[in-house]
Amino acid sequence: MIKIVAKMPVKADQVENFKEIARELVEKSAAEEGNISYTLNVSKADPNCLAFIEFWKDQAAIDSHNTTEHFTTILPKLAALCSGEPEVELFDLLF
Amino acid sequence: MIKIVAKMPVKADQVENFKEIARELVEKSAAEEGNISYTLNVSKADPNCLAFIEFWKDQAAIDSHNTTEHFTTILPKLAALCSGEPEVELFDLLF
């Protein structure tokens, strides 16, 4: 299993807009065959830091996800609401 | 639900030792009533960065976890194998 933590530094006045646009991405990504868990979360330390926390079956599932229409059309809209670059980290499950 | 991502910068020659000691912490934490998911993972970008990724029912579950014998006795052993301070981030689930 591969886990992704993608932290998005959202402009303070765009947080509600970000959540509204992200909902479709969350729903459609969670419905993909290779997805195990896909959620949007908010940092307890920074209310403008929203984080996608994603569990995927394997790299093929992530590669497939990255080509979906919901990913390629919605992510740029979300990136445009950020004040800086997203910070994306990938992890392999040990146990 | 509250999610924790706790990144541990492990000394290069202590990674296998860290994993061995962490296994009991993972198993006992995952068995707690308020735990939803508790795993040890390794960063794809840095093989010496091991990360606990934890899903908890609520803050009370985390408070209870923090007083368990497995947490209070094993975590210091793991911290002693690190080259720096752990980086711990907490997130509230939005959707």
N, CA and C atoms of all chains as a GROMACS GRO file, in nm:
protein
  570
    1MET      N    1   0.085  -0.120   0.000
    1MET     CA    2   0.000   0.000   0.000
    1MET      C    3   0.088   0.125   0.000
    2ILE      N    4   0.046   0.225  -0.074
    2ILE     CA    5   0.118   0.353  -0.078
    2ILE      C    6   0.027   0.461  -0.020
    3LYS      N    7   0.083   0.544   0.067
    3LYS     CA    8   0.005   0.651   0.129
    3LYS      C    9   0.060   0.784   0.082
    4ILE      N   10  -0.031   0.876   0.056
    4ILE     CA   11   0.008   1.011   0.014
    4ILE      C   12  -0.048   1.111   0.115
    5VAL      N   13   0.037   1.204   0.158
    5VAL     CA   14  -0.007   1.318   0.238
    5VAL      C   15   0.026   1.442   0.154
    6ALA      N   16  -0.078   1.509   0.105
    6ALA     CA   17  -0.060   1.624   0.016
    6ALA      C   18  -0.116   1.747   0.088
    7LYS      N   19  -0.023   1.831   0.136
    7LYS     CA   20  -0.064   1.950   0.212
    7LYS      C   21  -0.074   2.070   0.120
    8MET      N   22  -0.188   2.138   0.127
    8MET     CA   23  -0.217   2.249   0.038
    8MET      C   24  -0.230   2.376   0.122
    9PRO      N   25  -0.140   2.474   0.101
    9PRO     CA   26  -0.149   2.600   0.175
    9PRO      C   27  -0.251   2.693   0.106
   10VAL      N   28  -0.373   2.692   0.159
   10VAL     CA   29  -0.483   2.762   0.091
   10VAL      C   30  -0.489   2.908   0.136
   11LYS      N   31  -0.514   2.997   0.039
   11LYS     CA   32  -0.532   3.139   0.073
   11LYS      C   33  -0.645   3.151   0.176
   12ALA      N   34  -0.624   3.236   0.276
   12ALA     CA   35  -0.717   3.243   0.389
   12ALA      C   36  -0.861   3.270   0.345
   13ASP      N   37  -0.879   3.350   0.242
   13ASP     CA   38  -1.016   3.384   0.201
   13ASP      C   39  -1.072   3.285   0.099
   14GLN      N   40  -0.999   3.176   0.074
   14GLN     CA   41  -1.044   3.078  -0.027
   14GLN      C   42  -1.068   2.939   0.032
   15VAL      N   43  -1.061   2.928   0.164
   15VAL     CA   44  -1.072   2.795   0.226
   15VAL      C   45  -1.209   2.732   0.199
   16GLU      N   46  -1.314   2.808   0.215
   16GLU     CA   47  -1.448   2.750   0.192
   16GLU      C   48  -1.468   2.714   0.046
   17ASN      N   49  -1.418   2.798  -0.043
   17ASN     CA   50  -1.424   2.772  -0.187
   17ASN      C   51  -1.345   2.645  -0.221
   18PHE      N   52  -1.228   2.631  -0.162
   18PHE     CA   53  -1.144   2.512  -0.182
   18PHE      C   54  -1.220   2.386  -0.143
   19LYS      N   55  -1.281   2.389  -0.025
   19LYS     CA   56  -1.355   2.271   0.022
   19LYS      C   57  -1.467   2.235  -0.074
   20GLU      N   58  -1.537   2.337  -0.121
   20GLU     CA   59  -1.651   2.312  -0.210
   20GLU      C   60  -1.605   2.243  -0.340
   21ILE      N   61  -1.495   2.293  -0.396
   21ILE     CA   62  -1.443   2.237  -0.521
   21ILE      C   63  -1.380   2.099  -0.497
   22ALA      N   64  -1.320   2.079  -0.380
   22ALA     CA   65  -1.250   1.953  -0.350
   22ALA      C   66  -1.346   1.836  -0.331
   23ARG      N   67  -1.470   1.866  -0.297
   23ARG     CA   68  -1.562   1.756  -0.262
   23ARG      C   69  -1.577   1.655  -0.376
   24GLU      N   70  -1.591   1.705  -0.498
   24GLU     CA   71  -1.606   1.614  -0.613
   24GLU      C   72  -1.480   1.529  -0.633
   25LEU      N   73  -1.363   1.591  -0.613
   25LEU     CA   74  -1.237   1.516  -0.626
   25LEU      C   75  -1.229   1.404  -0.523
   26VAL      N   76  -1.269   1.434  -0.401
   26VAL     CA   77  -1.266   1.334  -0.294
   26VAL      C   78  -1.362   1.219  -0.327
   27GLU      N   79  -1.482   1.253  -0.366
   27GLU     CA   80  -1.583   1.149  -0.392
   27GLU      C   81  -1.542   1.060  -0.509
   28LYS      N   82  -1.496   1.120  -0.617
   28LYS     CA   83  -1.461   1.041  -0.736
   28LYS      C   84  -1.332   0.963  -0.716
   29SER      N   85  -1.238   1.018  -0.642
   29SER     CA   86  -1.112   0.946  -0.616
   29SER      C   87  -1.137   0.826  -0.524
   30ALA      N   88  -1.221   0.847  -0.422
   30ALA     CA   89  -1.251   0.738  -0.329
   30ALA      C   90  -1.323   0.623  -0.399
   31ALA      N   91  -1.391   0.655  -0.509
   31ALA     CA   92  -1.465   0.552  -0.583
   31ALA      C   93  -1.378   0.476  -0.682
   32GLU      N   94  -1.252   0.518  -0.700
   32GLU     CA   95  -1.164   0.446  -0.792
   32GLU      C   96  -1.131   0.307  -0.736
   33GLU      N   97  -1.113   0.212  -0.828
   33GLU     CA   98  -1.093   0.073  -0.787
   33GLU      C   99  -0.969   0.054  -0.700
   34GLY      N  100  -0.862   0.128  -0.730
   34GLY     CA  101  -0.738   0.109  -0.658
   34GLY      C  102  -0.724   0.194  -0.533
   35ASN      N  103  -0.830   0.268  -0.499
   35ASN     CA  104  -0.822   0.353  -0.380
   35ASN      C  105  -0.873   0.280  -0.256
   36ILE      N  106  -0.805   0.302  -0.145
   36ILE     CA  107  -0.845   0.241  -0.018
   36ILE      C  108  -0.906   0.345   0.074
   37SER      N  109  -0.851   0.466   0.074
   37SER     CA  110  -0.905   0.576   0.156
   37SER      C  111  -0.861   0.707   0.094
   38TYR      N  112  -0.952   0.803   0.087
   38TYR     CA  113  -0.918   0.933   0.026
   38TYR      C  114  -1.002   1.038   0.096
   39THR      N  115  -0.936   1.124   0.171
   39THR     CA  116  -1.010   1.223   0.250
   39THR      C  117  -0.943   1.359   0.242
   40LEU      N  118  -1.021   1.462   0.272
   40LEU     CA  119  -0.968   1.597   0.291
   40LEU      C  120  -0.971   1.627   0.440
   41ASN      N  121  -0.862   1.683   0.489
   41ASN     CA  122  -0.844   1.709   0.631
   41ASN      C  123  -0.790   1.850   0.650
   42VAL      N  124  -0.803   1.900   0.772
   42VAL     CA  125  -0.749   2.033   0.803
   42VAL      C  126  -0.650   2.021   0.918
   43SER      N  127  -0.538   2.088   0.904
   43SER     CA  128  -0.435   2.084   1.008
   43SER      C  129  -0.487   2.146   1.136
   44LYS      N  130  -0.458   2.082   1.249
   44LYS     CA  131  -0.497   2.142   1.377
   44LYS      C  132  -0.412   2.265   1.406
   45ALA      N  133  -0.292   2.272   1.347
   45ALA     CA  134  -0.200   2.383   1.375
   45ALA      C  135  -0.223   2.502   1.284
   46ASP      N  136  -0.288   2.481   1.170
   46ASP     CA  137  -0.302   2.587   1.070
   46ASP      C  138  -0.432   2.566   0.991
   47PRO      N  139  -0.533   2.646   1.020
   47PRO     CA  140  -0.664   2.625   0.954
   47PRO      C  141  -0.661   2.651   0.803
   48ASN      N  142  -0.553   2.710   0.753
   48ASN     CA  143  -0.541   2.731   0.609
   48ASN      C  144  -0.463   2.620   0.541
   49CYS      N  145  -0.417   2.523   0.618
   49CYS     CA  146  -0.347   2.407   0.560
   49CYS      C  147  -0.444   2.291   0.550
   50LEU      N  148  -0.488   2.263   0.427
   50LEU     CA  149  -0.577   2.149   0.403
   50LEU      C  150  -0.493   2.036   0.346
   51ALA      N  151  -0.525   1.914   0.386
   51ALA     CA  152  -0.441   1.800   0.346
   51ALA      C  153  -0.525   1.686   0.293
   52PHE      N  154  -0.491   1.643   0.173
   52PHE     CA  155  -0.546   1.518   0.123
   52PHE      C  156  -0.462   1.405   0.182
   53ILE      N  157  -0.527   1.310   0.248
   53ILE     CA  158  -0.458   1.192   0.299
   53ILE      C  159  -0.518   1.073   0.225
   54GLU      N  160  -0.432   1.003   0.151
   54GLU     CA  161  -0.477   0.906   0.052
   54GLU      C  162  -0.407   0.772   0.071
   55PHE      N  163  -0.482   0.665   0.070
   55PHE     CA  164  -0.425   0.530   0.073
   55PHE      C  165  -0.457   0.465  -0.062
   56TRP      N  166  -0.353   0.416  -0.129
   56TRP     CA  167  -0.370   0.352  -0.261
   56TRP      C  168  -0.314   0.211  -0.256
   57LYS      N  169  -0.376   0.124  -0.338
   57LYS     CA  170  -0.337  -0.017  -0.342
   57LYS      C  171  -0.192  -0.033  -0.386
   58ASP      N  172  -0.151   0.038  -0.491
   58ASP     CA  173  -0.016   0.026  -0.545
   58ASP      C  174   0.012   0.144  -0.639
   59GLN      N  175   0.133   0.145  -0.697
   59GLN     CA  176   0.171   0.256  -0.784
   59GLN      C  177   0.083   0.262  -0.910
   60ALA      N  178   0.041   0.147  -0.959
   60ALA     CA  179  -0.046   0.146  -1.077
   60ALA      C  180  -0.176   0.221  -1.049
   61ALA      N  181  -0.227   0.207  -0.928
   61ALA     CA  182  -0.351   0.277  -0.891
   61ALA      C  183  -0.329   0.428  -0.890
   62ILE      N  184  -0.211   0.471  -0.844
   62ILE     CA  185  -0.179   0.615  -0.843
   62ILE      C  186  -0.160   0.665  -0.986
   63ASP      N  187  -0.091   0.587  -1.067
   63ASP     CA  188  -0.070   0.627  -1.207
   63ASP      C  189  -0.204   0.643  -1.278
   64SER      N  190  -0.295   0.550  -1.252
   64SER     CA  191  -0.429   0.558  -1.311
   64SER      C  192  -0.503   0.681  -1.261
   65HIS      N  193  -0.497   0.705  -1.131
   65HIS     CA  194  -0.562   0.822  -1.070
   65HIS      C  195  -0.514   0.952  -1.134
   66ASN      N  196  -0.382   0.958  -1.160
   66ASN     CA  197  -0.324   1.083  -1.212
   66ASN      C  198  -0.371   1.116  -1.354
   67THR      N  199  -0.433   1.020  -1.420
   67THR     CA  200  -0.482   1.045  -1.556
   67THR      C  201  -0.634   1.065  -1.560
   68THR      N  202  -0.701   1.054  -1.447
   68THR     CA  203  -0.847   1.067  -1.447
   68THR      C  204  -0.888   1.211  -1.475
   69GLU      N  205  -1.007   1.224  -1.531
   69GLU     CA  206  -1.056   1.359  -1.562
   69GLU      C  207  -1.075   1.440  -1.434
   70HIS      N  208  -1.124   1.375  -1.328
   70HIS     CA  209  -1.147   1.452  -1.205
   70HIS      C  210  -1.016   1.504  -1.148
   71PHE      N  211  -0.908   1.425  -1.160
   71PHE     CA  212  -0.778   1.472  -1.110
   71PHE      C  213  -0.723   1.584  -1.198
   72THR      N  214  -0.723   1.563  -1.328
   72THR     CA  215  -0.657   1.660  -1.417
   72THR      C  216  -0.735   1.790  -1.432
   73THR      N  217  -0.865   1.787  -1.404
   73THR     CA  218  -0.942   1.911  -1.417
   73THR      C  219  -0.960   1.983  -1.284
   74ILE      N  220  -0.974   1.908  -1.174
   74ILE     CA  221  -1.004   1.973  -1.045
   74ILE      C  222  -0.877   2.020  -0.975
   75LEU      N  223  -0.768   1.943  -0.985
   75LEU     CA  224  -0.647   1.982  -0.911
   75LEU      C  225  -0.596   2.120  -0.951
   76PRO      N  226  -0.593   2.154  -1.081
   76PRO     CA  227  -0.547   2.290  -1.115
   76PRO      C  228  -0.634   2.400  -1.054
   77LYS      N  229  -0.766   2.373  -1.043
   77LYS     CA  230  -0.854   2.473  -0.981
   77LYS      C  231  -0.818   2.492  -0.834
   78LEU      N  232  -0.784   2.381  -0.769
   78LEU     CA  233  -0.747   2.389  -0.627
   78LEU      C  234  -0.611   2.456  -0.610
   79ALA      N  235  -0.517   2.422  -0.697
   79ALA     CA  236  -0.383   2.483  -0.688
   79ALA      C  237  -0.391   2.634  -0.703
   80ALA      N  238  -0.486   2.680  -0.782
   80ALA     CA  239  -0.501   2.825  -0.804
   80ALA      C  240  -0.551   2.898  -0.680
   81LEU      N  241  -0.603   2.823  -0.584
   81LEU     CA  242  -0.653   2.884  -0.460
   81LEU      C  243  -0.548   2.881  -0.349
   82CYS      N  244  -0.428   2.831  -0.383
   82CYS     CA  245  -0.322   2.818  -0.281
   82CYS      C  246  -0.231   2.940  -0.281
   83SER      N  247  -0.169   2.962  -0.166
   83SER     CA  248  -0.075   3.074  -0.151
   83SER      C  249   0.068   3.031  -0.180
   84GLY      N  250   0.090   2.902  -0.200
   84GLY     CA  251   0.223   2.850  -0.229
   84GLY      C  252   0.213   2.713  -0.289
   85GLU      N  253   0.327   2.647  -0.301
   85GLU     CA  254   0.330   2.514  -0.361
   85GLU      C  255   0.276   2.408  -0.264
   86PRO      N  256   0.198   2.313  -0.314
   86PRO     CA  257   0.160   2.198  -0.230
   86PRO      C  258   0.285   2.121  -0.186
   87GLU      N  259   0.277   2.056  -0.071
   87GLU     CA  260   0.385   1.970  -0.023
   87GLU      C  261   0.333   1.827  -0.023
   88VAL      N  262   0.386   1.746  -0.113
   88VAL     CA  263   0.333   1.611  -0.134
   88VAL      C  264   0.437   1.509  -0.090
   89GLU      N  265   0.397   1.419  -0.001
   89GLU     CA  266   0.488   1.314   0.046
   89GLU      C  267   0.425   1.178   0.024
   90LEU      N  268   0.506   1.084  -0.023
   90LEU     CA  269   0.460   0.948  -0.046
   90LEU      C  270   0.530   0.852   0.050
   91PHE      N  271   0.456   0.756   0.097
   91PHE     CA  272   0.509   0.659   0.192
   91PHE      C  273   0.469   0.518   0.150
   92ASP      N  274   0.563   0.425   0.169
   92ASP     CA  275   0.531   0.282   0.152
   92ASP      C  276   0.495   0.224   0.288
   93LEU      N  277   0.388   0.147   0.291
   93LEU     CA  278   0.350   0.078   0.414
   93LEU      C  279   0.455  -0.025   0.452
   94LEU      N  280   0.497  -0.022   0.578
   94LEU     CA  281   0.583  -0.130   0.630
   94LEU      C  282   0.496  -0.233   0.700
   95PHE      N  283   0.427  -0.191   0.806
   95PHE     CA  284   0.334  -0.279   0.878
   95PHE      C  285   0.250  -0.196   0.970
   96MET      N  286  -1.305   1.228   1.324
   96MET     CA  287  -1.182   1.149   1.322
   96MET      C  288  -1.061   1.243   1.321
   97ILE      N  289  -0.957   1.204   1.395
   97ILE     CA  290  -0.832   1.280   1.398
   97ILE      C  291  -0.722   1.192   1.340
   98LYS      N  292  -0.642   1.249   1.251
   98LYS     CA  293  -0.533   1.175   1.189
   98LYS      C  294  -0.400   1.234   1.235
   99ILE      N  295  -0.305   1.148   1.261
   99ILE     CA  296  -0.171   1.191   1.302
   99ILE      C  297  -0.070   1.138   1.201
  100VAL      N  298   0.020   1.226   1.157
  100VAL     CA  299   0.135   1.186   1.077
  100VAL      C  300   0.258   1.223   1.159
  101ALA      N  301   0.328   1.122   1.209
  101ALA     CA  302   0.444   1.144   1.296
  101ALA      C  303   0.568   1.092   1.224
  102LYS      N  304   0.648   1.186   1.175
  102LYS     CA  305   0.768   1.149   1.098
  102LYS      C  306   0.889   1.144   1.190
  103MET      N  307   0.961   1.034   1.184
  103MET     CA  308   1.075   1.008   1.272
  103MET      C  309   1.202   0.999   1.187
  104PRO      N  310   1.296   1.092   1.207
  104PRO     CA  311   1.423   1.087   1.132
  104PRO      C  312   1.518   0.988   1.200
  105VAL      N  313   1.521   0.867   1.150
  105VAL     CA  314   1.594   0.759   1.217
  105VAL      C  315   1.741   0.757   1.172
  106LYS      N  316   1.831   0.735   1.268
  106LYS     CA  317   1.973   0.722   1.233
  106LYS      C  318   1.990   0.609   1.132
  107ALA      N  319   2.072   0.632   1.030
  107ALA     CA  320   2.082   0.540   0.917
  107ALA      C  321   2.112   0.396   0.961
  108ASP      N  322   2.194   0.382   1.063
  108ASP     CA  323   2.233   0.246   1.105
  108ASP      C  324   2.136   0.187   1.209
  109GLN      N  325   2.026   0.256   1.234
  109GLN     CA  326   1.930   0.210   1.335
  109GLN      C  327   1.792   0.181   1.277
  110VAL      N  328   1.778   0.186   1.145
  110VAL     CA  329   1.646   0.170   1.084
  110VAL      C  330   1.587   0.032   1.112
  111GLU      N  331   1.668  -0.072   1.096
  111GLU     CA  332   1.615  -0.207   1.119
  111GLU      C  333   1.581  -0.227   1.267
  112ASN      N  334   1.663  -0.174   1.355
  112ASN     CA  335   1.637  -0.180   1.498
  112ASN      C  336   1.507  -0.105   1.534
  113PHE      N  337   1.490   0.012   1.472
  113PHE     CA  338   1.369   0.092   1.494
  113PHE      C  339   1.244   0.011   1.455
  114LYS      N  340   1.250  -0.050   1.340
  114LYS     CA  341   1.134  -0.128   1.292
  114LYS      C  342   1.102  -0.240   1.390
  115GLU      N  343   1.205  -0.308   1.437
  115GLU     CA  344   1.185  -0.421   1.527
  115GLU      C  345   1.117  -0.377   1.656
  116ILE      N  346   1.163  -0.264   1.711
  116ILE     CA  347   1.106  -0.214   1.836
  116ILE      C  348   0.965  -0.156   1.813
  117ALA      N  349   0.943  -0.097   1.695
  117ALA     CA  350   0.814  -0.032   1.667
  117ALA      C  351   0.701  -0.132   1.648
  118ARG      N  352   0.733  -0.254   1.615
  118ARG     CA  353   0.627  -0.350   1.581
  118ARG      C  354   0.528  -0.369   1.696
  119GLU      N  355   0.580  -0.379   1.818
  119GLU     CA  356   0.490  -0.397   1.934
  119GLU      C  357   0.401  -0.274   1.953
  120LEU      N  358   0.458  -0.155   1.932
  120LEU     CA  359   0.379  -0.032   1.946
  120LEU      C  360   0.266  -0.028   1.843
  121VAL      N  361   0.297  -0.068   1.721
  121VAL     CA  362   0.195  -0.068   1.615
  121VAL      C  363   0.083  -0.168   1.649
  122GLU      N  364   0.123  -0.288   1.688
  122GLU     CA  365   0.022  -0.392   1.714
  122GLU      C  366  -0.068  -0.353   1.832
  123LYS      N  367  -0.009  -0.304   1.940
  123LYS     CA  368  -0.089  -0.271   2.058
  123LYS      C  369  -0.171  -0.144   2.038
  124SER      N  370  -0.118  -0.050   1.963
  124SER     CA  371  -0.195   0.073   1.937
  124SER      C  372  -0.314   0.044   1.846
  125ALA      N  373  -0.291  -0.039   1.745
  125ALA     CA  374  -0.400  -0.073   1.652
  125ALA      C  375  -0.511  -0.149   1.724
  126ALA      N  376  -0.477  -0.214   1.834
  126ALA     CA  377  -0.577  -0.292   1.908
  126ALA      C  378  -0.656  -0.206   2.007
  127GLU      N  379  -0.618  -0.081   2.024
  127GLU     CA  380  -0.693   0.006   2.117
  127GLU      C  381  -0.833   0.034   2.062
  128GLU      N  382  -0.926   0.050   2.154
  128GLU     CA  383  -1.067   0.065   2.114
  128GLU      C  384  -1.089   0.188   2.025
  129GLY      N  385  -1.019   0.297   2.056
  129GLY     CA  386  -1.042   0.421   1.983
  129GLY      C  387  -0.959   0.437   1.858
  130ASN      N  388  -0.882   0.332   1.822
  130ASN     CA  389  -0.798   0.342   1.703
  130ASN      C  390  -0.870   0.288   1.580
  131ILE      N  391  -0.851   0.356   1.469
  131ILE     CA  392  -0.912   0.314   1.342
  131ILE      C  393  -0.806   0.255   1.249
  132SER      N  394  -0.687   0.315   1.250
  132SER     CA  395  -0.577   0.264   1.167
  132SER      C  396  -0.446   0.312   1.229
  133TYR      N  397  -0.348   0.226   1.236
  133TYR     CA  398  -0.219   0.264   1.295
  133TYR      C  399  -0.112   0.183   1.224
  134THR      N  400  -0.027   0.250   1.149
  134THR     CA  401   0.073   0.179   1.070
  134THR      C  402   0.207   0.252   1.076
  135LEU      N  403   0.312   0.177   1.047
  135LEU     CA  404   0.445   0.236   1.026
  135LEU      C  405   0.474   0.232   0.877
  136ASN      N  406   0.527   0.343   0.828
  136ASN     CA  407   0.551   0.360   0.685
  136ASN      C  408   0.690   0.420   0.665
  137VAL      N  409   0.740   0.408   0.543
  137VAL     CA  410   0.872   0.466   0.512
  137VAL      C  411   0.856   0.563   0.396
  138SER      N  412   0.918   0.679   0.409
  138SER     CA  413   0.911   0.780   0.304
  138SER      C  414   0.975   0.729   0.176
  139LYS      N  415   0.910   0.755   0.063
  139LYS     CA  416   0.970   0.718  -0.064
  139LYS      C  417   1.091   0.807  -0.094
  140ALA      N  418   1.093   0.927  -0.037
  140ALA     CA  419   1.201   1.023  -0.066
  140ALA      C  420   1.322   1.003   0.025
  141ASP      N  421   1.302   0.939   0.141
  141ASP     CA  422   1.410   0.928   0.239
  141ASP      C  423   1.393   0.799   0.318
  142PRO      N  424   1.476   0.698   0.291
  142PRO     CA  425   1.459   0.568   0.357
  142PRO      C  426   1.485   0.572   0.507
  143ASN      N  427   1.542   0.683   0.556
  143ASN     CA  428   1.564   0.696   0.700
  143ASN      C  429   1.450   0.772   0.769
  144CYS      N  430   1.350   0.814   0.693
  144CYS     CA  431   1.233   0.881   0.750
  144CYS      C  432   1.120   0.779   0.761
  145LEU      N  433   1.094   0.736   0.884
  145LEU     CA  434   0.984   0.642   0.910
  145LEU      C  435   0.868   0.723   0.968
  146ALA      N  436   0.746   0.687   0.928
  146ALA     CA  437   0.630   0.768   0.967
  146ALA      C  438   0.519   0.679   1.022
  147PHE      N  439   0.475   0.712   1.142
  147PHE     CA  440   0.352   0.654   1.193
  147PHE      C  441   0.235   0.734   1.133
  148ILE      N  442   0.144   0.665   1.070
  148ILE     CA  443   0.023   0.730   1.018
  148ILE      C  444  -0.094   0.667   1.092
  149GLU      N  445  -0.167   0.751   1.167
  149GLU     CA  446  -0.261   0.702   1.267
  149GLU      C  447  -0.398   0.769   1.248
  150PHE      N  448  -0.502   0.688   1.251
  150PHE     CA  449  -0.639   0.742   1.248
  150PHE      C  450  -0.703   0.709   1.383
  151TRP      N  451  -0.753   0.811   1.451
  151TRP     CA  452  -0.816   0.794   1.582
  151TRP      C  453  -0.959   0.845   1.579
  152LYS      N  454  -1.042   0.780   1.660
  152LYS     CA  455  -1.185   0.815   1.665
  152LYS      C  456  -1.206   0.960   1.709
  153ASP      N  457  -1.134   1.002   1.814
  153ASP     CA  458  -1.151   1.138   1.866
  153ASP      C  459  -1.035   1.171   1.961
  154GLN      N  460  -1.038   1.290   2.018
  154GLN     CA  461  -0.928   1.333   2.105
  154GLN      C  462  -0.918   1.246   2.229
  155ALA      N  463  -1.030   1.200   2.281
  155ALA     CA  464  -1.028   1.114   2.400
  155ALA      C  465  -0.950   0.986   2.372
  156ALA      N  466  -0.963   0.934   2.251
  156ALA     CA  467  -0.888   0.812   2.213
  156ALA      C  468  -0.738   0.840   2.211
  157ILE      N  469  -0.700   0.957   2.164
  157ILE     CA  470  -0.557   0.994   2.162
  157ILE      C  471  -0.507   1.015   2.304
  158ASP      N  472  -0.586   1.083   2.385
  158ASP     CA  473  -0.546   1.106   2.525
  158ASP      C  474  -0.524   0.972   2.596
  159SER      N  475  -0.614   0.878   2.572
  159SER     CA  476  -0.602   0.745   2.633
  159SER      C  477  -0.476   0.674   2.583
  160HIS      N  478  -0.454   0.681   2.451
  160HIS     CA  479  -0.334   0.620   2.390
  160HIS      C  480  -0.206   0.673   2.454
  161ASN      N  481  -0.204   0.804   2.479
  161ASN     CA  482  -0.081   0.867   2.529
  161ASN      C  483  -0.046   0.823   2.672
  162THR      N  484  -0.139   0.758   2.740
  162THR     CA  485  -0.112   0.709   2.876
  162THR      C  486  -0.087   0.559   2.881
  163THR      N  487  -0.097   0.491   2.767
  163THR     CA  488  -0.080   0.345   2.769
  163THR      C  489   0.066   0.309   2.796
  164GLU      N  490   0.084   0.190   2.851
  164GLU     CA  491   0.221   0.147   2.881
  164GLU      C  492   0.302   0.129   2.753
  165HIS      N  493   0.238   0.078   2.648
  165HIS     CA  494   0.316   0.057   2.524
  165HIS      C  495   0.362   0.191   2.466
  166PHE      N  496   0.280   0.296   2.477
  166PHE     CA  497   0.323   0.427   2.426
  166PHE      C  498   0.433   0.485   2.513
  167THR      N  499   0.413   0.485   2.644
  167THR     CA  500   0.507   0.555   2.733
  167THR      C  501   0.640   0.481   2.747
  168THR      N  502   0.641   0.352   2.720
  168THR     CA  503   0.769   0.280   2.733
  168THR      C  504   0.841   0.262   2.599
  169ILE      N  505   0.766   0.245   2.490
  169ILE     CA  506   0.830   0.217   2.361
  169ILE      C  507   0.874   0.345   2.290
  170LEU      N  508   0.791   0.451   2.299
  170LEU     CA  509   0.826   0.573   2.225
  170LEU      C  510   0.963   0.630   2.265
  171PRO      N  511   0.998   0.635   2.393
  171PRO     CA  512   1.133   0.686   2.426
  171PRO      C  513   1.245   0.601   2.365
  172LYS      N  514   1.223   0.470   2.356
  172LYS     CA  515   1.325   0.384   2.293
  172LYS      C  516   1.342   0.420   2.146
  173LEU      N  517   1.229   0.449   2.080
  173LEU     CA  518   1.235   0.486   1.938
  173LEU      C  519   1.298   0.623   1.920
  174ALA      N  520   1.261   0.716   2.008
  174ALA     CA  521   1.317   0.852   1.997
  174ALA      C  522   1.469   0.850   2.011
  175ALA      N  523   1.519   0.756   2.093
  175ALA     CA  524   1.664   0.746   2.114
  175ALA      C  525   1.737   0.699   1.989
  176LEU      N  526   1.664   0.643   1.893
  176LEU     CA  527   1.724   0.594   1.768
  176LEU      C  528   1.718   0.699   1.656
  177CYS      N  529   1.666   0.818   1.690
  177CYS     CA  530   1.648   0.922   1.589
  177CYS      C  531   1.767   1.018   1.588
  178SER      N  532   1.786   1.080   1.471
  178SER     CA  533   1.895   1.176   1.455
  178SER      C  534   1.848   1.319   1.483
  179GLY      N  535   1.718   1.336   1.504
  179GLY     CA  536   1.663   1.470   1.531
  179GLY      C  537   1.526   1.455   1.593
  180GLU      N  538   1.455   1.566   1.604
  180GLU     CA  539   1.322   1.566   1.666
  180GLU      C  540   1.218   1.507   1.570
  181PRO      N  541   1.125   1.426   1.620
  181PRO     CA  542   1.012   1.384   1.538
  181PRO      C  543   0.929   1.506   1.494
  182GLU      N  544   0.865   1.495   1.378
  182GLU     CA  545   0.775   1.600   1.330
  182GLU      C  546   0.633   1.542   1.332
  183VAL      N  547   0.552   1.594   1.422
  183VAL     CA  548   0.418   1.537   1.444
  183VAL      C  549   0.312   1.638   1.400
  184GLU      N  550   0.223   1.594   1.311
  184GLU     CA  551   0.115   1.682   1.265
  184GLU      C  552  -0.019   1.614   1.288
  185LEU      N  553  -0.115   1.693   1.335
  185LEU     CA  554  -0.250   1.641   1.360
  185LEU      C  555  -0.348   1.708   1.264
  186PHE      N  556  -0.443   1.630   1.217
  186PHE     CA  557  -0.542   1.679   1.122
  186PHE      C  558  -0.682   1.634   1.165
  187ASP      N  559  -0.778   1.724   1.148
  187ASP     CA  560  -0.919   1.688   1.165
  187ASP      C  561  -0.977   1.650   1.030
  188LEU      N  562  -1.051   1.540   1.028
  188LEU     CA  563  -1.118   1.499   0.904
  188LEU      C  564  -1.226   1.601   0.866
  189LEU      N  565  -1.225   1.644   0.741
  189LEU     CA  566  -1.335   1.725   0.690
  189LEU      C  567  -1.437   1.634   0.621
  190PHE      N  568  -1.392   1.566   0.514
  190PHE     CA  569  -1.478   1.471   0.443
  190PHE      C  570  -1.393   1.386   0.350
   0.00000   0.00000   0.00000
